[in-house]
């Protein structure tokens, strides 16, 4: 089964073309991630719960 993903850019991608960012696509059980500068290249996929935990950890520890 081949379905078309709906890719979304981060709200942090900034003004202009916003091509310096990552995009994500929600799939039924996984989250797909790709580089917005090269969308035709490979994507990474993670189980939805793992990606959610990753994002929550970033929010708690944003770094310098």
C-alpha positions in Angstrom: 0.0 0.0 0.0 1.5 3.3 -1.1 0.0 6.5 0.4 1.0 10.1 -0.1 2.4 11.7 3.1 1.3 15.1 4.2 4.6 16.8 5.2 4.6 19.7 7.7 7.5 22.1 8.3 8.4 23.3 11.8 7.0 26.6 12.9 10.6 27.5 13.7 11.7 27.3 10.0 11.5 31.1 9.8 10.5 33.6 7.2 11.1 33.4 3.4 11.3 30.0 1.8 11.8 28.2 5.2 14.0 25.6 3.6 16.5 25.3 6.5 14.4 22.9 8.6 13.1 19.5 8.9 9.6 18.3 8.0 7.5 15.6 9.6 4.7 13.4 8.3 2.3 11.5 10.6 1.7 7.9 9.6 -0.6 5.5 11.4 2.0 4.1 13.8 5.2 6.0 12.9 6.5 9.5 12.4 8.6 10.2 9.3 11.2 13.0 9.2 13.1 14.5 6.2 15.4 17.4 5.4 13.3 20.2 3.8 16.3 21.1 1.6 16.4 17.7 0.0 12.9 16.2 0.3 13.5 13.5 -2.4 16.3 11.9 -0.4 15.9 9.4 2.4 13.6 9.8 5.3 13.9 8.6 8.9 11.0 6.9 10.6 10.3 6.3 14.3 7.6 4.7 16.2 5.1 7.4 17.2 5.7 6.9 21.0 9.5 7.1 20.6 9.3 10.4 18.6 6.9 11.9 21.2 9.3 11.0 24.0 12.1 12.6 22.0 10.2 15.8 21.5 9.2 16.0 25.2 12.8 15.5 26.2 13.9 18.4 24.0 11.2 20.6 25.6 12.5 19.8 29.1 16.2 20.2 28.2 16.4 22.8 25.3 20.2 23.1 25.7 22.3 26.3 25.6 
